Amino acid sequence: MAALGTVERYATFLTASLAAVEPLESALAAFTEFPSAGRAARIRADLAALGATGNPVHVSVELPRTRAAAFGCAYVVEGSALGGVVLAGIVATKLCVPLRATTYLRLREEGTAAEWRRFVERLEDWGREVTLDARAEARVAAIRAFEVYAAAFSSMGIAAADDDVRAVAL
């Protein structure tokens, strides 16, 4: 399968994720609201557990420089953890990948949904306190973060709407 249907493609997925996550997580760490969750380190550990090197390509990233942009970017990065939980189960069962190679996808385990709710509460509190311009800046930053992920996956030959992603999940 072209997307995640083999262990090698899973390693490619991790490498593409690293290309997006590393600069975004690093930039978010500059804001006290968004401490590093160690995503990049987990991806590298997962790649090592697979015996893969994971040399991500450079993707163009407009890093968040304001609190508004950080909230928009964090929306995407934090939201990806929800999908990671679903993918972790698929990767472990369908591809027989050992759990030690899915630490990135299992970032917060059972606490993922609760952490997402806490993040959304902080985002909503922030949104009530700021101007329409700040909210618009957050939306633009979220779109840019999605584009970073899309560019990283595209550079590794993984299409965002790849039918094989859905096929693996079935």
N, CA, C and O of each residue as an XYZ file, in Angstrom:
680
protein
N       0.840     -1.177      0.000
C       0.000      0.000      0.000
C       0.877      1.230      0.000
O       1.931      1.249      0.637
N       0.461      2.224     -0.690
C       1.300      3.390     -0.883
C       1.466      4.255      0.365
O       2.508      4.891      0.520
N       0.493      4.301      1.243
C       0.598      5.241      2.363
C       1.204      4.602      3.607
O       2.342      4.920      3.952
N       0.508      3.737      4.275
C       1.015      3.154      5.520
C       0.949      1.628      5.492
O       0.995      0.996      6.547
N       0.845      1.048      4.349
C       0.612     -0.383      4.236
C       1.795     -1.285      4.503
O       1.629     -2.505      4.533
N       2.979     -0.743      4.699
C       4.151     -1.549      5.010
C       4.943     -0.856      6.121
O       4.759      0.332      6.384
N       5.811     -1.609      6.755
C       6.659     -1.021      7.791
C       7.547      0.057      7.178
O       7.810      1.081      7.808
N       8.007     -0.175      5.950
C       8.850      0.826      5.285
C       8.081      2.122      5.043
O       8.624      3.214      5.208
N       6.824      1.995      4.654
C       6.015      3.209      4.436
C       5.689      3.897      5.769
O       5.565      5.121      5.825
N       5.553      3.118      6.821
C       5.371      3.712      8.146
C       6.607      4.535      8.508
O       6.488      5.640      9.037
N       7.788      3.996      8.223
C       9.027      4.745      8.479
C       9.055      6.019      7.637
O       9.530      7.056      8.101
N       8.555      5.950      6.415
C       8.477      7.139      5.561
C       7.503      8.149      6.163
O       7.770      9.351      6.169
N       6.388      7.663      6.661
C       5.413      8.522      7.340
C       6.058      9.223      8.533
O       5.868     10.424      8.725
N       6.818      8.479      9.333
C       7.496      9.070     10.489
C       8.504     10.124     10.045
O       8.607     11.186     10.659
N       9.242      9.832      8.984
C      10.239     10.777      8.482
C       9.566     12.058      8.004
O      10.054     13.156      8.271
N       8.454     11.921      7.301
C       7.702     13.105      6.853
C       7.162     13.872      8.059
O       7.189     15.102      8.082
N       6.676     13.143      9.051
C       6.173     13.796     10.260
C       7.279     14.585     10.944
O       7.053     15.695     11.428
N       8.465     14.011     10.982
C       9.608     14.688     11.600
C       9.917     16.006     10.885
O      10.237     17.006     11.528
N       9.820     16.002      9.565
C      10.099     17.220      8.798
C       9.148     18.350      9.181
O       9.532     19.519      9.165
N       7.910     18.003      9.525
C       6.935     19.018      9.926
C       7.023     19.324     11.416
O       7.019     20.487     11.819
N       7.102     18.286     12.222
C       7.020     18.440     13.674
C       8.225     19.166     14.258
O       8.075     20.032     15.120
N       9.399     18.818     13.797
C      10.607     19.360     14.435
C      10.642     20.893     14.448
O      10.832     21.480     15.513
N      10.466     21.555     13.309
C      10.522     23.028     13.374
C       9.306     23.642     14.064
O       9.433     24.658     14.747
N       8.126     23.036     13.896
C       6.930     23.600     14.530
C       6.986     23.455     16.047
O       6.707     24.410     16.772
N       7.343     22.276     16.527
C       7.413     22.068     17.973
C       8.486     22.947     18.604
O       8.297     23.491     19.692
N       9.605     23.077     17.915
C      10.686     23.921     18.422
C      10.231     25.374     18.538
O      10.522     26.044     19.529
N       9.522     25.853     17.529
C       9.033     27.237     17.564
C       7.995     27.429     18.660
O       7.985     28.463     19.329
N       7.124     26.446     18.851
C       6.090     26.557     19.879
C       6.686     26.563     21.282
O       6.119     27.166     22.194
N       7.811     25.904     21.461
C       8.443     25.839     22.781
C       8.868     27.220     23.286
O       9.099     27.394     24.482
N       8.972     28.191     22.396
C       9.334     29.555     22.796
C       8.187     30.250     23.533
O       8.382     31.295     24.154
N       7.005     29.668     23.461
C       5.832     30.237     24.124
C       5.503     29.368     25.340
O       5.375     28.150     25.217
N       5.367     29.982     26.494
C       5.175     29.213     27.731
C       3.919     28.350     27.709
O       3.862     27.337     28.405
N       2.924     28.724     26.932
C       1.686     27.939     26.861
C       1.870     26.610     26.150
O       1.023     25.723     26.263
N       2.962     26.463     25.422
C       3.142     25.295     24.572
C       4.486     24.607     24.822
O       5.345     24.592     23.941
N       4.672     24.043     26.007
C       5.951     23.365     26.262
C       6.105     22.163     25.334
O       5.119     21.553     24.920
N       7.320     21.842     25.023
C       7.599     20.721     24.126
C       7.084     19.424     24.725
O       7.280     19.148     25.908
N       6.435     18.651     23.908
C       5.960     17.332     24.332
C       6.943     16.251     23.894
O       6.693     15.062     24.093
N       8.057     16.663     23.300
C       9.059     15.683     22.884
C       8.680     14.887     21.655
O       9.136     13.757     21.483
N       7.855     15.457     20.802
C       7.408     14.727     19.616
C       8.575     14.333     18.713
O       8.679     13.178     18.300
N       9.448     15.285     18.406
C      10.559     15.000     17.493
C      11.449     13.886     18.052
O      11.874     12.997     17.314
N      11.725     13.939     19.343
C      12.550     12.891     19.966
C      11.853     11.540     19.888
O      12.506     10.520     19.663
N      10.547     11.519     20.070
C       9.795     10.272     19.970
C       9.838      9.722     18.547
O       9.979      8.515     18.351
N       9.717     10.598     17.561
C       9.787     10.139     16.169
C      11.150      9.521     15.900
O      11.243      8.444     15.311
N      12.200     10.195     16.329
C      13.550      9.653     16.128
C      13.710      8.295     16.824
O      14.329      7.385     16.272
N      13.157      8.159     18.026
C      13.230      6.877     18.743
C      12.442      5.795     18.000
O      12.886      4.650     17.917
N      11.283      6.156     17.465
C      10.481      5.193     16.708
C      11.226      4.743     15.456
O      11.244      3.557     15.126
N      11.836      5.692     14.768
C      12.615      5.338     13.580
C      13.770      4.408     13.949
O      14.043      3.437     13.243
N      14.443      4.708     15.051
C      15.547      3.845     15.497
C      15.035      2.445     15.831
O      15.695      1.453     15.523
N      13.863      2.362     16.460
C      13.284      1.057     16.793
C      12.963      0.244     15.542
O      12.947     -0.987     15.574
N      12.708      0.944     14.447
C      12.444      0.283     13.166
C      13.730      0.003     12.395
O      13.709     -0.680     11.371
N      14.845      0.530     12.887
C      16.110      0.387     12.175
C      16.216      1.321     10.982
O      16.983      1.067     10.053
N      15.446      2.403     11.008
C      15.439      3.383      9.920
C      16.206      4.634     10.350
O      16.289      4.951     11.537
N      16.757      5.329      9.372
C      17.538      6.522      9.687
C      16.680      7.774      9.786
O      16.915      8.611     10.657
N      15.706      7.916      8.923
C      14.826      9.070      8.981
C      15.522     10.378      8.683
O      15.745     11.184      9.586
N      15.863     10.595      7.443
C      16.481     11.849      7.024
C      15.419     12.706      6.354
O      15.204     12.600      5.146
N      14.744     13.566      7.138
C      13.663     14.357      6.557
C      14.188     15.421      5.599
O      15.282     15.959      5.770
N      13.387     15.701      4.609
C      13.714     16.786      3.700
C      13.329     18.097      4.369
O      12.469     18.128      5.250
N      13.962     19.159      3.950
C      13.620     20.475      4.489
C      12.342     20.958      3.820
O      12.220     20.927      2.595
N      11.399     21.401      4.629
C      10.192     22.019      4.090
C      10.159     23.464      4.551
O      10.619     23.793      5.644
N       9.615     24.312      3.716
C       9.514     25.726      4.050
C       8.486     25.907      5.161
O       7.344     25.459      5.057
N       8.915     26.567      6.213
C       8.056     26.740      7.390
C       8.058     28.206      7.798
O       9.115     28.805      7.993
N       6.870     28.774      7.924
C       6.764     30.102      8.518
C       6.451     29.881      9.989
O       5.335     29.515     10.356
N       7.446     30.106     10.813
C       7.322     29.809     12.230
C       6.472     30.858     12.941
O       6.528     32.042     12.609
N       5.686     30.416     13.919
C       4.872     31.379     14.669
C       5.760     32.314     15.481
O       6.663     31.876     16.194
N       5.485     33.611     15.358
C       6.278     34.609     16.075
C       5.444     35.385     17.105
O       5.975     36.153     17.907
N       4.153     35.167     17.061
C       3.271     35.848     18.003
C       2.447     34.799     18.744
O       2.366     33.643     18.329
N       1.850     35.219     19.830
C       1.010     34.302     20.596
C      -0.171     33.826     19.747
O      -0.566     32.663     19.826
N      -0.725     34.717     18.946
C      -1.847     34.337     18.080
C      -1.421     33.258     17.091
O      -2.112     32.252     16.926
N      -0.294     33.468     16.442
C       0.198     32.474     15.484
C       0.538     31.163     16.187
O       0.335     30.086     15.628
N       1.052     31.253     17.402
C       1.376     30.044     18.156
C       0.115     29.243     18.467
O       0.125     28.016     18.378
N      -0.962     29.923     18.828
C      -2.210     29.203     19.091
C      -2.702     28.503     17.826
O      -3.158     27.362     17.890
N      -2.615     29.169     16.692
C      -3.046     28.539     15.440
C      -2.205     27.325     15.086
O      -2.731     26.280     14.706
N      -0.909     27.473     15.213
C       0.007     26.374     14.926
C      -0.208     25.219     15.910
O      -0.244     24.055     15.512
N      -0.348     25.548     17.182
C      -0.551     24.523     18.210
C      -1.857     23.762     17.988
O      -1.947     22.577     18.310
N      -2.853     24.428     17.446
C      -4.122     23.764     17.141
C      -3.879     22.558     16.238
O      -4.450     21.487     16.445
N      -3.035     22.744     15.247
C      -2.737     21.664     14.302
C      -1.845     20.609     14.937
O      -2.117     19.414     14.825
N      -0.787     21.041     15.599
C       0.159     20.101     16.201
C      -0.524     19.286     17.292
O      -0.359     18.067     17.350
N      -1.287     19.946     18.153
C      -1.988     19.219     19.221
C      -3.074     18.312     18.650
O      -3.266     17.192     19.122
N      -3.773     18.795     17.645
C      -4.828     17.992     17.024
C      -4.302     16.727     16.380
O      -5.005     15.719     16.305
N      -3.065     16.779     15.916
C      -2.496     15.585     15.270
C      -2.358     14.432     16.258
O      -2.329     13.270     15.850
N      -2.275     14.737     17.545
C      -2.172     13.668     18.545
C      -3.446     12.817     18.578
O      -3.383     11.623     18.871
N      -4.588     13.416     18.283
C      -5.842     12.649     18.248
C      -5.789     11.597     17.146
O      -6.145     10.440     17.366
N      -5.349     12.001     15.977
C      -5.210     11.050     14.876
C      -4.144     10.014     15.151
O      -4.245      8.868     14.714
N      -3.116     10.427     15.883
C      -2.033      9.508     16.206
C      -2.505      8.310     17.004
O      -2.033      7.193     16.791
N      -3.430      8.533     17.917
C      -3.956      7.433     18.730
C      -4.640      6.400     17.835
O      -4.463      5.195     18.017
N      -5.412      6.877     16.878
C      -6.093      5.972     15.957
C      -5.064      5.223     15.109
O      -5.143      4.004     14.957
N      -4.105      5.957     14.563
C      -3.087      5.326     13.716
C      -2.226      4.331     14.492
O      -1.798      3.322     13.931
N      -1.970      4.594     15.758
C      -1.130      3.691     16.557
C      -1.719      2.289     16.590
O      -0.999      1.304     16.427
N      -2.998      2.202     16.795
C      -3.654      0.896     16.813
C      -3.587      0.201     15.470
O      -3.356     -1.006     15.398
N      -3.787      0.955     14.416
C      -3.743      0.392     13.064
C      -2.342     -0.103     12.744
O      -2.165     -1.217     12.252
N      -1.350      0.732     13.026
C       0.039      0.380     12.728
C       0.465     -0.852     13.523
O       1.123     -1.746     12.990
N       0.090     -0.893     14.788
C       0.488     -2.019     15.636
C      -0.173     -3.324     15.203
O       0.474     -4.370     15.188
N      -1.457     -3.270     14.851
C      -2.159     -4.510     14.516
C      -2.002     -4.916     13.058
O      -1.706     -6.077     12.772
N      -2.190     -4.003     12.150
C      -2.142     -4.351     10.722
C      -0.722     -4.548     10.205
O      -0.489     -5.369      9.318
N       0.236     -3.789     10.765
C       1.613     -3.891     10.273
C       2.521     -4.658     11.231
O       3.693     -4.890     10.935
N       1.974     -5.047     12.373
C       2.749     -5.769     13.392
C       3.990     -4.992     13.827
O       5.047     -5.575     14.068
N       3.851     -3.682     13.922
C       4.938     -2.833     14.395
C       4.951     -2.913     15.921
O       3.900     -2.789     16.550
N       6.114     -3.117     16.522
C       6.159     -3.197     17.988
C       5.789     -1.852     18.625
O       6.031     -0.789     18.054
N       5.201     -1.926     19.812
C       4.779     -0.710     20.513
C       5.923      0.280     20.688
O       5.696      1.489     20.660
N       7.148     -0.208     20.869
C       8.282      0.694     21.081
C       8.553      1.567     19.856
O       9.305      2.538     19.945
N       7.954      1.233     18.720
C       8.121      2.028     17.499
C       6.887      2.885     17.206
O       6.726      3.395     16.097
N       6.016      3.039     18.213
C       4.819      3.872     18.032
C       4.683      4.918     19.141
O       3.573      5.362     19.437
N       5.790      5.312     19.749
C       5.713      6.269     20.863
C       5.219      7.638     20.411
O       4.537      8.327     21.171
N       5.548      8.039     19.197
C       5.058      9.323     18.682
C       3.539      9.286     18.534
O       2.845     10.221     18.934
N       3.041      8.221     17.969
C       1.595      8.106     17.768
C       0.850      7.957     19.089
O      -0.308      8.361     19.191
N       1.484      7.393     20.080
C       0.867      7.179     21.388
C       1.317      8.253     22.383
O       1.454      7.969     23.573
N       1.539      9.438     21.926
C       2.120     10.532     22.707
C       1.576     10.628     24.128
O       2.349     10.682     25.084
N       0.292     10.649     24.270
C      -0.310     10.807     25.603
C      -1.213      9.639     25.987
O      -1.892      9.682     27.014
N      -1.217      8.610     25.170
C      -2.020      7.415     25.457
C      -3.460      7.786     25.775
O      -4.105      8.499     25.007
N      -3.970      7.299     26.916
C      -5.366      7.536     27.299
C      -5.631      9.008     27.610
O      -6.785      9.437     27.603
N      -4.597      9.779     27.878
C      -4.763     11.182     28.227
C      -4.897     12.109     27.029
O      -5.010     13.323     27.194
N      -4.886     11.552     25.835
C      -4.909     12.379     24.624
C      -6.172     13.220     24.524
O      -6.095     14.426     24.289
N      -7.318     12.609     24.697
C      -8.580     13.358     24.568
C      -8.692     14.429     25.644
O      -9.139     15.544     25.372
N      -8.289     14.094     26.857
C      -8.355     15.084     27.946
C      -7.408     16.252     27.677
O      -7.762     17.406     27.918
N      -6.221     15.960     27.185
C      -5.272     17.036     26.871
C      -5.812     17.910     25.749
O      -5.651     19.131     25.780
N      -6.454     17.292     24.752
C      -7.056     18.065     23.668
C      -8.131     18.994     24.217
O      -8.194     20.165     23.843
N      -8.975     18.477     25.101
C     -10.029     19.322     25.695
C      -9.412     20.488     26.476
O      -9.907     21.613     26.403
N      -8.342     20.227     27.215
C      -7.672     21.314     27.963
C      -7.116     22.357     26.991
O      -7.227     23.561     27.226
N      -6.522     21.886     25.909
C      -5.990     22.824     24.926
C      -7.126     23.672     24.336
O      -6.998     24.892     24.233
N      -8.217     23.037     23.955
C      -9.341     23.773     23.356
C      -9.909     24.790     24.354
O     -10.287     25.894     23.961
N      -9.970     24.433     25.622
C     -10.429     25.392     26.637
C      -9.509     26.604     26.687
O      -9.975     27.743     26.731
N      -8.188     26.357     26.679
C      -7.229     27.484     26.682
C      -7.392     28.328     25.419
O      -7.357     29.557     25.477
N      -7.571     27.665     24.288
C      -7.757     28.369     23.019
C      -9.023     29.226     23.067
O      -9.009     30.385     22.650
N     -10.104     28.661     23.569
C     -11.356     29.420     23.653
C     -11.238     30.584     24.632
O     -11.738     31.674     24.353
N     -10.590     30.371     25.768
C     -10.371     31.470     26.727
C      -9.570     32.585     26.064
O      -9.920     33.761     26.168
N      -8.505     32.206     25.387
C      -7.679     33.189     24.683
C      -8.518     33.916     23.640
O      -8.449     35.141     23.533
N      -9.305     33.176     22.873
C     -10.117     33.766     21.808
C     -11.118     34.784     22.300
O     -11.445     35.733     21.588
N     -11.610     34.596     23.516
C     -12.558     35.567     24.091
C     -11.872     36.868     24.503
O     -12.521     37.907     24.616
N     -10.567     36.807     24.724
C      -9.830     37.968     25.233
C      -9.146     38.800     24.153
O      -8.643     39.885     24.445
N      -9.118     38.326     22.938
C      -8.314     38.994     21.906
C      -9.189     39.603     20.817
O     -10.402     39.400     20.771
N      -8.538     40.342     19.960
C      -9.231     41.018     18.861
C      -9.548     40.048     17.725
O      -9.022     38.937     17.657
N     -10.421     40.507     16.843
C     -10.732     39.723     15.638
C      -9.477     39.521     14.795
O      -9.299     38.469     14.181
N      -8.614     40.524     14.767
C      -7.373     40.397     14.003
C      -6.487     39.285     14.558
O      -5.874     38.537     13.796
N      -6.421     39.178     15.869
C      -5.610     38.118     16.487
C      -6.196     36.750     16.162
O      -5.457     35.807     15.877
N      -7.506     36.639     16.202
C      -8.143     35.361     15.847
C      -7.896     35.020     14.379
O      -7.674     33.861     14.030
N      -7.939     36.036     13.532
C      -7.654     35.801     12.115
C      -6.206     35.352     11.922
O      -5.926     34.481     11.099
N      -5.302     35.940     12.675
C      -3.892     35.542     12.598
C      -3.722     34.081     13.030
O      -2.925     33.348     12.444
N      -4.462     33.666     14.044
C      -4.403     32.269     14.494
C      -4.917     31.330     13.413
O      -4.340     30.266     13.187
N      -5.994     31.717     12.747
C      -6.536     30.877     11.659
C      -5.530     30.736     10.537
O      -5.322     29.635     10.025
N      -4.904     31.829     10.150
C      -3.900     31.787      9.080
C      -2.726     30.887      9.494
O      -2.225     30.103      8.689
N      -2.301     31.006     10.734
C      -1.193     30.176     11.219
C      -1.571     28.698     11.223
O      -0.732     27.845     10.934
N      -2.820     28.389     11.546
C      -3.273     26.991     11.504
C      -3.217     26.469     10.075
O      -2.754     25.354      9.834
N      -3.681     27.260      9.146
C      -3.636     26.855      7.733
C      -2.190     26.622      7.304
O      -1.892     25.640      6.625
N      -1.305     27.515      7.697
C       0.113     27.361      7.345
C       0.706     26.095      7.959
O       1.512     25.415      7.323
N       0.316     25.778      9.182
C       0.816     24.555      9.815
C       0.314     23.321      9.062
O       1.072     22.376      8.842
N      -0.953     23.331      8.671
C      -1.464     22.229      7.845
C      -0.657     22.118      6.550
O      -0.339     21.016      6.104
N      -0.330     23.258      5.955
C       0.454     23.257      4.718
C       1.849     22.689      4.929
O       2.392     22.040      4.034
N       2.436     22.922      6.097
C       3.757     22.357      6.410
C       3.665     20.832      6.423
O       4.495     20.150      5.822
N       2.665     20.309      7.104
C       2.470     18.856      7.121
C       2.252     18.339      5.693
O       2.858     17.345      5.294
N       1.393     19.010      4.930
C       1.110     18.568      3.558
C       2.377     18.570      2.714
O       2.615     17.629      1.958
N       3.190     19.610      2.832
C       4.439     19.679      2.065
C       5.406     18.576      2.488
O       6.068     17.972      1.644
N       5.487     18.314      3.782
C       6.385     17.268      4.270
C       5.950     15.902      3.747
O       6.783     15.121      3.288
N       4.663     15.613      3.812
C       4.176     14.329      3.327
C       4.321     14.226      1.813
O       4.707     13.178      1.294
N       4.018     15.290      1.117
C       4.163     15.286     -0.338
C       5.616     15.055     -0.751
O       5.888     14.342     -1.717
N       6.542     15.660     -0.017
C       7.967     15.508     -0.358
C       8.443     14.067     -0.201
O       9.439     13.666     -0.802
N       7.724     13.294      0.609
C       8.083     11.890      0.830
C       7.202     10.951      0.010
O       7.258      9.733      0.179
N       6.391     11.520     -0.876
C       5.550     10.693     -1.746
C       4.276     10.199     -1.091
O       3.682      9.224     -1.550
N       3.848     10.859     -0.024
C       2.609     10.490      0.646
C       1.600     11.590      0.379
O       1.768     12.720      0.837
N       0.564     11.265     -0.354
C      -0.465     12.254     -0.671
C      -1.423     12.375      0.504
O      -1.772     11.375      1.131
N      -1.845     13.582      0.798
C      -2.733     13.828      1.940
C      -4.050     13.079      1.805
O      -4.608     12.632      2.806
N      -4.545     12.937      0.610
C      -5.827     12.274      0.402
C      -5.631     10.871     -0.174
O      -6.503     10.359     -0.876
N      -4.514     10.266      0.115
C      -4.183      8.952     -0.417
C      -5.251      7.935      0.001
O      -5.528      7.765      1.189
N      -5.843      7.267     -0.985
C      -6.860      6.260     -0.700
C      -6.338      5.129      0.163
O      -7.108      4.489      0.880
N      -5.046      4.875      0.103
C      -4.490      3.778      0.871
C      -4.523      4.038      2.364
O      -4.530      3.085      3.143
N      -4.545      5.296      2.795
C      -4.661      5.595      4.219
C      -6.004      5.056      4.703
O      -6.082      4.421      5.755
N      -7.049      5.311      3.937
C      -8.365      4.800      4.304
C      -8.405      3.279      4.200
O      -9.061      2.629      5.013
N      -7.729      2.708      3.235
C      -7.727      1.264      3.067
C      -7.061      0.557      4.246
O      -7.529     -0.497      4.676
N      -5.987      1.118      4.765
C      -5.307      0.511      5.908
C      -6.232      0.522      7.117
O      -6.218     -0.410      7.921
N      -7.030      1.571      7.248
C      -7.899      1.702      8.410
C      -9.081      0.729      8.372
O      -9.695      0.476      9.409
N      -9.403      0.193      7.230
C     -10.570     -0.708      7.128
C     -10.284     -2.103      7.625
O     -11.168     -2.960      7.599
